[in-house]
Amino acid sequence: MRTVKILMEGADEPDPLSAERYVARGGGAGLRKALGMSPEAIISEVKAARLLGRGGAAYPAGNKWEQLLAIEGFPKHIVCNADEGEPGTFKDRFIMERAPFLLIEGMAIAGRVFGSSTGYIYVRGEYRSVQRGLAGAMDSARAANLLGRDILGSGLDFDVEIVSGAGAYVCGENSALLNSTQGLAGKPRIKPPHLAEVGLFGAPTLVNNVESFANVPAIVNMGGKAFLDLGHPESGGTKLVCLSGHAARPGVYEIPLGAVTLRELVFSQEYGGGMRPGSRLGFLHLGGQSGPVVQPALLDTVYSYSDLRKAGLAVGSGAVVAVGDEVPLLDYLAAVSRFFVRESCGKCSPCRNGNPAVLKCLLDLAEPGHADRGTLDMLRSLCEVMTQASFCGLGRAATAALKSAWKAFPEEIERNAMRPSASAGRFPEAIW
């Protein structure tokens, strides 16, 4: 297995919030180079790198930047989505705590491309200590002339503000995030118009994830082709993976895309080290609550956007939850459903009413004598209606784990409609 470090390089050094130390080990080179390039040349490198958005949607970052550059209107706002409310996902927190200047430098490069004077980092409300540390890193960056007026003597004026979220999962959706940033209710917008055209304060807006911005300095510094060669031919670079659950060594790992299988990620000594003593793998849950459940038969799937997609799986937010076989599948799915019941913003009825109905069906399946074939039919109908009719991605993806688990373990789910289960009432939410 290849070991490549882009985002984690230097992250274990002391005082990660010191811009002076960051510059001393070569930090800021990408920004300095970008200041001498045209916006079109910078975007060309991002496109050549084939950087897919690291927030979950995997939209090509270079295409997004190119589209925004072509849109008339000024000012153009730069927004970083650091809401990270997905259970099992903590890689953005790692960057903000251990490598914040990669994020700051990446946003400053975006400021250069779009002629923006201000960027906004929308940080999850529960990340209070992260916000304080990030604010300190920004002060240090200003002292090192990586932020603020006349950055590195180039004439570029660009600064960043931190916006604290209010603890709502739906604000991870970009339009809800922008509403919240403006002081409005954190609920998703009707699209079109798209955010690139009518975004923050009604102006053209770029919204990228923390990890996406953090990769930009390396792309500019080494060149897009070199970045692409570090990863998969269809998705360049590395990916931060959050391994949790019953893995022996949970944590954040940086892997070259296309170089590691799911089995190696969980069981190799370089990464997860296998399962905890006394636990055997029952299944994996990839990409967060709205991601797919994976049976052990697919463990040899290569971890890349295209390889996972071909197997009916997804990278999503980068979460990989290794669940031991001691956890009943229905209990786990009910815990996922309860999460979406709590986090629905209530804007549309398919999500607002559908999630509680899904949860009731799952509870009935786990309760002796409470379910029958009609319960399964109701679940199928709810999955279809919510996927097709929900207003935003939260409702449309809320049953993704259930649908994938149903496909991977059909007998385990369906037999519960005909036979009592002894596992009712246990919800292993602490696994995250």
N, C-alpha and C positions, 0 to 999 in steps of 0.2 A: 504493500500500500504506500502511495506517495504521501509525503508530509509537506504541505504547503501552508505558509502563514502569511496572510495579508492583513486581516483584521485583528488577529491575536498577536502579531509581532510586537514585542515590547510591552504587551499588556500585563505581564507579570513583574515588570520593573517597579521600583518604589516611586511613589509620588506621581501617579498617572495623571493628576490634575495640574501638572506644571508644564506650561507651554515652553518654557526655557529648556527643559529636559527633552521635550518632544522635538524641538528644532535641532537640538544637539545630536540626536540620533537620526537625523535626516528628514524629520517631519517638515511639512510646508513646501516640499519640492514640487508636488503636483500643482499647488496653488500658484507658486512662482512661475512655473512653466505656462500655466493657463493664462496668466496675466499678459503674456506675450503672444497669445494665440487669438484668432478670431472666434466669435461664437460658433460659426459654422464648422471650423476645424475641431473645436472641442466636442461638438455634437457628433461629428464624424468618428471620433475615437470611441465615444460611448456606444455608438451603433456598431462599430467594428468589434467591440468587446462582447456584444450580445448579452449585455447585462439585463436579466429578467428581474422585474420588480420583486423585492424580497419581502413585501408585506403580506403576500398570499395570492394576489391575482396573477402574478408572473407576467404582467404586460411589459413589453420591451421598453426599457427606460429611454434608450436613444430615440425611439419613435415618439415617445411622449414629449421629450425635449424638443424635437424637431417640429412637432405639431404646434407647440406653444410659441416657438420662435416665429412661426409663420403667421400667427394671429396678431391682428392689429389691436392696438390698445395699450395704454400705459397709465399707471404703473403695472408691472407684472409682479405678483407676489410669490415668494418661495415659502412653502410650508412643509414641515417635517411631521409625519405621523408617528409619534412615539407613544401612542395610547396603550398599546400592548396589553389588552385586556383578555387575551386568549389563554385559558388555563393550559399549563404545560409549556408556555412560551416565555422565555426570559432572556433571549439573546440580545434584544435591543437594550435591556437594562445593563447587560454586560458591556456593550459598547459605550453607553453613556457613563458608566462607572470606571471602566478600565481603559477605554480608548476614545474619549470624547472629542479629541482634536481631529480625528478622522471625520467625524460627523460635521464639526464646525468648518473644517477645510472644504469638505464636499459641498456644503451649503454656500460657502463663499465663492466657489467655482461656479455654482449655479447663478449666484448673484452677478458674477462677471458676464455670464452668457446672456442673461435676460435684462441686464441693466437695472437690477433691483437694488433698492437701498436698505430694505429690511426683510429679514426672514423670521419665521415663527416656528418654534418647536412646541407642539402640543403634547405634553407629557401626562401620562396616566396620573389621575389624582392621588392614587394610593402610593405613588412613588415620591413621597415627600423628601426623603433623604437623597434620592437621585436628583431631584430638582435642585436641592441645595448644592450638591457636588457639581452639577452641570453649570450652575450660576457661577461658582468659583472658577471653573475651567474657562468660562467665557471671559471673566475678568482677566485671567492670566493670558488668554489669547489677545485681548485688547492691549495688554502691556507689551506683548511680543509683536504687535502690529499685524496680527493675523485677522483681526476684526477691527471695525471702527472706521475712522477717517483715513483716507490715503493709504490703503493697505499695501504694505511693502513698497511704498513710494510709487505706486502705480497710478494714483489718482482715483482708484476705486473706493467709494464709500459704501460700506455694507456692514450692518450689524444684525444681531439676532436677539429676539425676545422669547422668553419662556412663557407659555400659556399652560396653566394647570387645569387638567380635566376634572370632571365632577364624579368620576367613578362609574360611568355608564359604558357598558360594553358596546352599545350601538355607535358610540362616538369613534370607534375604530373605523367605521364606514366614513369615507372621505367627506362626503357632503354634510353628514351629521357633525363631523369634526369641525368643518368650517362654520356651520351655524353656531356651534358651541363657542368657537373662538370669537365670534362676533357678539357673544352675550345672548344669543337666542337659544331656544330649546334645542337640545341635541337630538334632532330627528332628521332623517334623510330627506333630501330634496327630490323633486321630480326632475328627471333628465330625459331629453335635452331641455334647456341648454346644458352643455357639458362644463365641467369645472375649469377646463382650460380656457373657455370663453367667458363664462360668468362664474367666478369663484369667490374668493374672499373679498368682502366689501363690493361685490359686483364686478371685480376686475379679473382679467386673465390670471390664472393661478396654476402653479406647479405643486403637486402634492406627491411626495415620495416618502418611503419608509426610512427609518434610521439606517438600517443595513445597506439600503440602496445608495443613500448619500455617502456612507462611509467607504464604499468601494470606488467612488469617483476619483479621489486623489491618486490611487494606484493606477487606474485606467489611464489618466492623463500623463502620469509620470513615466510609466513603462510602455504605453501605447496600447491601443485596443486589441491588436492582433496578439501581442504577448499575453495580455490578460485572458483572451479567449483560449489560448493554448494551455493555460493552467487548468482549464476545466473541460467541459463537454463541448463537442463541435457545435451544438445547438444552444448552449448556455454557458458562457464563459465564467472563469474564476472559481471561487470557493463558496461554500455555504456554511453558515453557522447553524448547527443543529442542537436543539435542546433535548437532551435525553433525560427522562424522568420515569417515575413509576417504581417498579420493582427491580430495575437494573442495579447491578452491584455498585457501579460508579456513575451515578447521575451527574449531569453537568452540561456545560456548553463545549462543543467540539467543532473545530473548523476542518471541513473535509473538502478536497477537490471534487467538484461535480463530475460524476461519471467514473470515479475511481474506487468507490466503496459500495459494497452491497448492504442491504438492511441487516443481514446476518452478521457481517463484520462490524457494523456499527454497534450492535447490541452485544455481541459475544467476544469480539477480539479484545486482547489485553491492551491494545493501543487506545481503545475507546471504552465501551461500556463494561467490559470484563465479565459479561454473562449476567445471570440473574442472582438475586440475593440468596443466601443459603436457605434451603428448604422450599424454594419457589421455582416452578417451571413456567416457561412462557406459555401463556394462553393465547394472547393476540397482541398486536401492536395497534395503537391509535395514532395516525399520522396527521400533522398539520393543524392541530387544534380541535376544538369541539365540533366544528363543522367539517372535519376531515374524515377520511375513510378508516374503517376498521380492517385490519390485515390479518389473515390467517397465516400460521407458520409455513404453509406450503409456498408462500410467496417471498420468503426471507432471502432468496438469492436474487431478488430484483435489485438492479443497480440504482443507487440513489442519484438520480438526475431528473430534471423536469420531464424530459421526453420518455425515459425508461419507465418511470412511475406512471405517467399518463397512459402508456401503452398497456400497462397492467391494470388499468382502472383505478389507479391510486393518485396521490397528489402530494407535492412538497408542502403546499399551504404556508403556514407561518414558520415552518421549520421545527415544529414540535414532534417528538417521537416518544410516546408513552408506552413503556413495556409493562403489560399487565399480566400478573401471574395467574396460573390456571385455578388458583384458589378463589378468585373473584368471579362470581356468577355473571355471565354475560348480560342477562336481563337487568341485574342490579346496576351494572355499569351504565347501560343504556338509559336506565331511569335517572341516574345521576346526571347524565348529559342533558336529558330532557328537562329536569328540574332547573338546570342552569339557564336554559333558554326561556323557561317560564319566567324566571326572575328578571332576565335581562331584556326581554321584549319591551320596546318603547311604547307599544300600544297603538301605534299610528294606524295599522291596518288589521282587519279582523282575521285574515288567514293566519297571521302570526300570533296576534293577541289571544284568539280563541283556539287556534289549532294546537299550539304548544301544550296548554293544559289538557286538551283532549288526548294528545299523544301520550302524555304522562299517565293519564288515567288508564289508558289501554295497557301500558307497560306494567303498571301496578296490578291491574287485573290479571295479567298473564302470570305474574309472580305470586299471586294469592290463590291458594287452593280453592277450586270450585267457582272462581269469579270470572273465568274467561271461557269462550267457546270460539267456534269458527267465525262467528260474526265479529269477534274482537279483531281477528286478523284482517278481515275484510275492511273494517273501519280504519285500521292502521294504514292499509294500502291506499285507501281513499284520501286520508289525511295527508299522507306523504305526497300524493299527486297534487292535491289542491294547494298545499303550502308551497311546493316547488314552483308551481305555475303561476300562482296568484299573489304571492306575498310582494309587498312594495319594494323591499330592499333585500340585499344579500343575506341578512341575518335570518329572515323567515324562509327564504328560498333554500338555504343550506342547513337549516336547523335539524332536518331529518336525514342528513347525509350519513351520519354515523349509523343510524338505524338501518337505512337502506343497504349500506355496504355490509353491515353485520348480517342482515337477513340473507344477502346473497352468499356470504362466506360461510355462514353457519345456519342454513335454513332449518335443519332438523332441531337444533337446539332452541330456536325461537318458536317454531310451530308446534312442537310437541307439548309446549307449556299451555297451549290452548286446550289440550285434551287430558293433560295429566298434572296433578298438583305438584307444586314446587316447595321445597323446604327452605328456600332462600329469601322469602319475602321480607321486605322491610329493611334490608341492609344496603346502604348506599355508600360506596367507598370513595367519597369525595376527597378524603385526605390523601388519596394516591397522587394528586397533583401538588 
